[in-house]
Amino acid sequence: MRLSDYILHEINKVYDIVCKAISTELPKIKLRGGLAFGAGDSYASALTLQYLSNLKFYAVDPLCIIKNCRELCKCENDYIAFSYKGKTKNVVRAVKELRRYGCKVVAVTSEPASPLGQSANIIVKAAKTYEALPVGISSFIAMAAIAARMTGLSIDTYKLKDILNISRENEVTIENLRRSLTDVSEIIIVSNGVGIASGYYTCLKFHEALCMPCRVYPYEELLHAVLFSVRKNSLMIFFIEDINEVRYLSNLLTNEGIPYTYVVSKNDEFSKFLTYVIKGLRILHEFVKAFGLDKPCFMERRKILEATTPMIYY
């Protein structure tokens, strides 16, 4: 399957994946708040939990857990570990360290029999999905939807279907694009709240698919310093609630010749999150078509890929 076709195919699976998460019976546990951790897409899932829980949970790197485990376990925190296949070494190591000091850990994974599943106290099973290419989309949605469920958020499937249809059908419009998407050499995503989680995930997909630099910033951070580092070959993507946030900057960006696009959503937090993710993937799809890629760029980086894979996964 070509990469461009794969992205659209995965977007079309989102509704069913979310519905599976809605129907999943969660363990009867009372979560007070604490730390969530993962790596890659799983860290993006932890970030999603952070914002959907209104900061009751905070997303951290698993190495942070490992280094500070003794002190962390003196606090009455809940710990949630994300790993879709349950094979990320440092996530599993962090869980084992937490258990060693007497902490209880909830694991979100599609594989209960995985090293992560066997290490945690409680397992929350994410929906299993087949992905034809190693660019996680439906697997990420499966974890993020479970994160939403764990916060107690209700998910309106009728509204969800409308949002997904609009996100899929609307064309991607990029302002100030002088020539072609192939002239863009960097992505800068600007957002707030749950849009930061959507932006982080979107950046990961640009890294994987195009090997393109991508960074994500809160809107306020953009105004303080980041704006001065934006070049004309950068594309700025705004995930925002208020169109005025872009209007204030549009003249400046136009005068500087900086291309930008934006996604506006005023829905509930989970719907907003999904809107940003789907539109981010649609933008990625346009880039993949422009570059004519059949498969993710990172798969060509064999020397790096083969060296790092055993370091990351069991």
C-alpha positions in Angstrom: 0.0 0.0 0.0 1.3 3.4 -0.9 1.9 5.8 2.0 -0.6 8.4 0.8 -3.3 5.7 0.5 -2.4 4.3 3.9 -2.9 7.6 5.6 -6.4 8.0 4.2 -7.2 4.4 5.0 -6.2 4.9 8.6 -8.2 8.1 8.9 -11.2 6.2 7.7 -10.7 3.7 10.6 -10.9 6.4 13.3 -14.6 6.2 14.0 -14.6 2.4 14.5 -11.6 2.6 16.7 -13.1 5.2 18.9 -16.4 3.2 19.1 -14.4 0.2 20.2 -12.9 2.3 23.0 -16.3 3.4 24.1 -17.5 -0.2 24.3 -14.4 -1.3 26.2 -15.2 -2.2 29.8 -12.7 -0.4 32.0 -11.4 -1.9 35.3 -13.2 -0.5 38.3 -10.4 1.8 39.6 -10.5 5.2 41.0 -7.8 7.4 39.6 -6.9 10.5 41.6 -4.1 11.8 39.4 -0.4 11.4 39.0 2.0 10.6 36.2 1.6 9.1 32.8 4.4 8.0 30.6 5.3 6.4 27.3 7.6 6.9 24.3 6.9 8.1 20.8 3.2 7.7 20.0 2.7 6.4 23.5 4.1 9.6 25.0 1.7 11.5 22.8 -1.0 9.4 24.4 0.3 10.4 27.8 0.2 14.0 26.8 -3.4 13.5 25.6 -4.3 12.2 29.0 -2.6 15.2 30.6 -4.8 17.7 28.9 -8.0 15.7 28.8 -7.7 15.2 32.6 -7.3 18.9 33.2 -3.8 18.3 34.4 -4.7 15.7 37.0 -2.1 13.6 35.2 1.2 14.9 34.0 3.1 13.3 31.1 6.7 12.4 31.7 9.5 10.5 30.0 9.9 6.9 31.3 13.6 7.8 32.2 12.3 10.5 34.5 10.3 7.8 36.3 13.3 5.4 36.5 15.6 8.1 37.9 13.2 9.4 40.5 11.3 6.2 41.4 12.2 6.1 45.1 11.0 9.6 45.8 7.9 9.3 43.5 6.7 6.3 45.4 6.5 8.2 48.6 3.7 10.2 47.1 0.1 9.0 46.6 0.2 9.2 42.8 -1.4 7.0 40.2 0.9 5.8 37.4 -0.3 5.0 33.9 2.1 3.5 31.4 1.3 3.6 27.6 2.8 1.2 25.1 0.6 -0.1 22.3 2.5 -3.4 21.8 3.8 -3.4 25.3 7.4 -3.9 24.2 9.1 -0.5 24.8 12.1 -1.3 27.0 12.2 1.8 29.1 8.5 1.9 29.7 8.6 -1.6 31.0 11.7 -0.8 33.0 9.9 2.2 34.6 6.9 0.0 35.5 9.2 -2.6 37.1 11.0 0.1 39.1 7.7 1.5 40.3 6.5 -1.9 41.4 9.8 -2.6 43.2 9.1 0.4 45.4 5.5 -0.6 46.1 3.6 1.6 43.6 0.7 0.4 41.6 0.7 0.8 37.8 -2.0 0.8 35.2 -0.9 -0.3 31.7 -2.6 0.8 28.5 -1.7 -1.7 25.8 -3.2 -3.9 23.1 -1.2 -6.9 24.3 -2.0 -8.0 27.8 0.6 -10.8 27.5 3.4 -8.4 26.5 6.3 -7.5 28.8 4.4 -4.4 29.9 1.1 -6.3 30.5 3.0 -8.8 32.7 4.7 -6.1 34.7 1.7 -3.9 35.6 -0.9 -4.3 38.3 -3.8 -3.4 36.1 -4.3 -3.7 32.3 -6.6 -1.5 30.3 -6.8 -3.1 26.8 -6.6 -0.8 23.8 -8.3 -2.0 20.6 -6.1 -4.1 18.4 -5.7 -2.8 14.8 -3.7 -3.9 11.8 -1.5 -1.2 10.3 0.0 -1.9 6.9 2.9 0.5 7.3 4.9 1.4 10.5 3.4 4.8 10.9 1.1 4.5 13.8 -2.3 6.1 13.3 -5.2 3.9 14.3 -3.0 2.4 17.1 -2.5 5.9 18.5 -6.2 6.7 18.3 -6.9 3.5 20.2 -4.7 4.6 23.1 -5.9 8.2 23.0 -9.5 7.1 23.1 -8.9 4.9 26.1 -7.1 7.9 27.7 -10.3 9.9 27.2 -12.4 7.2 28.7 -10.1 7.0 31.7 -10.7 10.7 32.4 -14.5 10.1 32.5 -15.2 12.1 29.4 -18.3 11.1 27.5 -17.8 10.8 23.7 -20.7 11.7 21.5 -20.5 9.4 18.5 -23.0 11.4 16.4 -20.9 14.6 16.9 -17.8 12.5 16.3 -19.0 11.3 13.0 -19.8 14.8 11.8 -16.4 16.1 12.9 -14.6 13.3 11.1 -16.6 13.8 7.9 -15.9 17.5 7.9 -12.2 16.9 8.7 -11.9 14.4 5.9 -13.7 16.3 3.3 -12.5 19.9 3.7 -9.5 20.8 1.5 -6.2 21.8 3.0 -5.5 25.5 2.3 -2.1 26.9 2.8 -1.6 30.7 2.8 1.5 32.3 1.3 2.7 29.1 -0.3 4.9 30.5 -3.1 5.6 27.4 -5.1 5.3 23.8 -3.9 5.1 21.9 -0.6 8.4 20.4 -1.6 10.0 23.7 -0.9 9.0 23.5 2.8 11.8 22.1 5.0 10.4 22.5 8.5 7.0 22.3 10.2 6.2 24.5 13.2 2.9 23.7 15.0 1.4 26.2 17.4 -1.4 25.4 19.8 -2.7 25.4 23.4 -4.1 22.8 25.7 -5.0 19.5 24.1 -3.8 20.9 20.8 -0.2 20.5 22.2 -0.8 16.7 22.4 -2.2 16.7 18.8 0.7 18.8 17.6 3.3 16.5 19.3 1.7 13.5 17.6 1.5 15.3 14.2 5.2 16.2 14.5 6.1 12.5 15.0 4.3 11.6 11.8 6.2 14.3 9.9 9.4 12.8 11.3 8.5 9.3 10.3 6.9 9.9 6.9 9.1 12.7 5.6 12.2 12.8 7.9 11.3 16.5 8.2 12.1 18.6 11.2 9.0 19.5 13.1 8.5 21.4 16.4 5.5 22.2 18.5 5.0 25.3 20.8 2.3 26.8 22.9 0.9 30.0 21.3 2.3 32.2 24.0 5.8 30.8 23.5 5.5 31.6 19.8 5.0 35.3 20.6 7.8 35.5 23.1 10.7 34.0 21.1 9.9 31.3 18.6 8.5 33.7 16.0 12.0 35.2 15.4 13.4 31.8 14.4 10.8 31.1 11.7 12.1 31.1 8.2 10.4 31.4 4.8 10.8 27.7 4.1 8.9 26.9 7.3 5.3 26.0 7.3 3.3 27.1 10.4 0.3 25.1 11.4 -2.1 26.5 14.0 -4.4 24.3 16.0 -6.6 26.9 17.6 -10.0 27.6 19.2 -10.2 31.3 18.1 -9.5 32.4 14.5 -8.5 35.8 15.9 -5.3 34.2 17.2 -4.2 33.8 13.5 -5.7 37.0 12.3 -3.4 38.9 14.6 -0.4 37.3 13.0 -1.6 36.9 9.4 -0.3 40.3 8.1 3.0 39.7 9.8 3.4 36.2 8.3 2.3 37.5 4.9 4.8 40.3 4.9 7.5 37.9 5.9 6.5 35.4 3.2 5.9 32.6 5.7 3.4 30.0 4.7 0.8 29.0 7.2 -2.4 27.1 7.7 -4.8 26.7 10.6 -7.4 24.4 12.0 -10.1 25.9 14.2 -12.2 23.8 16.6 -14.5 25.0 19.5 -15.8 21.5 20.3 -15.5 19.5 23.5 -11.9 18.6 24.3 -11.8 15.1 22.9 -13.5 16.2 19.6 -11.1 19.1 19.4 -8.2 16.8 19.9 -9.4 14.5 17.1 -10.2 17.4 14.7 -6.6 18.6 15.1 -5.1 15.1 14.6 -7.2 14.3 11.5 -6.5 17.6 9.9 -2.8 17.3 10.8 -2.8 13.9 9.0 -4.6 15.5 6.0 -1.8 18.0 5.8 0.8 15.3 6.0 -1.1 13.4 3.2 -0.7 16.5 1.0 3.1 16.5 1.7 3.4 12.8 1.0 1.7 13.2 -2.4 3.9 16.2 -3.2 7.1 14.3 -2.4 5.8 11.2 -4.2 6.7 8.9 -1.3 5.6 5.3 -1.5 6.7 4.4 2.0 7.9 6.3 5.1 11.2 8.0 4.8 12.6 6.5 8.0 12.4 3.0 6.5 15.2 4.1 4.1 17.5 5.1 7.0 18.5 1.5 7.5 21.7 2.1 9.4 20.0 4.2 12.0 16.9 2.0 12.1 18.7 -1.3 12.6 21.0 0.2 15.2 18.3 1.8 17.3 15.4 -0.7 17.2 17.1 -3.2 19.6 17.8 -0.3 22.0 14.1 0.6 22.1 12.1 -2.6 21.9 12.1 -6.1 23.2 
